Amino acid sequence: MTTSNLAWVVIVLALITANLPFLSERLFLVRCLPESKALAWRLAELVVGYLLVGGIALSLEKSIGQNAPQGWEFYAVTGTLFVTLAFPGFVYRYLLKR
């Protein structure tokens, strides 16, 4: 698999993972809650999803070659990108679905 293909795999995985908390009523896709999931739970799932996708991306980068050094700027940009990718699920859950 080429580097370009791996980058697209990570982007699609991030898009899916960022929207899952807003499309599912299950807590971490496993546990059913008696009432509707609160926004705090959805944000917690979003953070866990970010860490999960980041770990997968790091392991894919390591399989290609040497990891690039990453400062706080990298995490600020990727975190913002992940939240931006979650926007369609947020709009569906809180603005369209009634």
N, C-alpha and C positions, 0 to 999 in steps of 0.2 A: 504494500500500500504506500502511495507516495505521501509526501509531507502535506501537499494540498488536500488530498483526500482525508487525511487524519484531522486537519484543521476543520474541514466541513463536518466530520463526524462529531467533533467536540461542540461545534456551534449548534448542530441539530439536537444533540443530547442536552445542551444547556437550555435550548428553547423548550423542549419537552419537560425537563425537570423544573424549570421556572414556572410553568403553568400548572403543573400537577396539584399544588396545594389549593388552587382556586377552583379546580374542576372536580375534586373529590371531597366527599364529606368524611372519609375515613382518616384517622390520625396516622400519618406516615404510611398511608395506603394499607394499613394492617388492622387497626383497631376501630371498631364502630363506637361512636359517641352517642349518648342518649339524646343530646340536643345538638343543634347546629354548631359547627366549629366556629370559634371566635377568631377575630382577626389576629390576635396574638399568637394563636396556634399556627395560623397560616404563615405568619412572618417567621416563626421558629422553623417551620418546615422549609421555608425559602432559604434560610441561613444554612440549614443542614444540607439542602440540595446544592447550594453554592460550594460548600466544602467537599461534597461528594464529587461533583463535576470537576472541581479543581484538583482533587486527588487523582481522578482518572486522567485528566489532561497532563498532570505531572508525570504519571507513569508512562503515558504514551510518548511524551517528550524524552523521557529517559531511555525508552526503547529505541528511539531514533538516534540519539547521541547524547552529548553532554547537555545538562540543564543550563539555561541562561540564568544569570543572577537576577533576582526580583526584589525590588524595594517596595516601599509603601505605595508608590505611585501605581505600580502594577496591580496591586490589590484594590486600590481605589477605582481604577478604570474598569477592571473586570467585575467588581461588585456593582458598579453603576450599570454596566452592560447587562448583567444578570437581572437586575431590577427592571431595566428597560424591556428585556425579553419577557418578563412576567406581566407586562401591561395588558396584553390581550386577555389573559385569564382573569385579571383584576377587573377589567371593563365588563367582561361577561358576568362575573359573579356579582358585582356591586352596582353596575349601571344598567345592564340590559335585562338580567334575569329578575323577574318580579313574580 
